[in-house]
Amino acid sequence: MLRNGLEPWHLLVVAIVVILLFGSKKLPEAARGLGKSMRILKSEAKAMKEESDVAQSVPVEPTAVHTSTESPMPTSTEPPATAH
């Protein structure tokens, strides 16, 4: 069935069908939109890769741990005041 793969005349038929479906006026606009979307996708993927590279190369500092025996928040032994 697809012994020879796509031959040039297959691509010509596909191109004609695409032009008939979308019209010749819409194709350049669609191609520009597709190109813009591809550039945005590439830049976002590059930014995500750079962020992950930076995150892996920067050592994470441990957070400060309160080791005192006293409570970090002042506490009161009195019960809360109630309004009468």
Residue pairs with C-beta under 8 A, 6 or more apart in sequence:
18 27
19 27
22 30
66 72
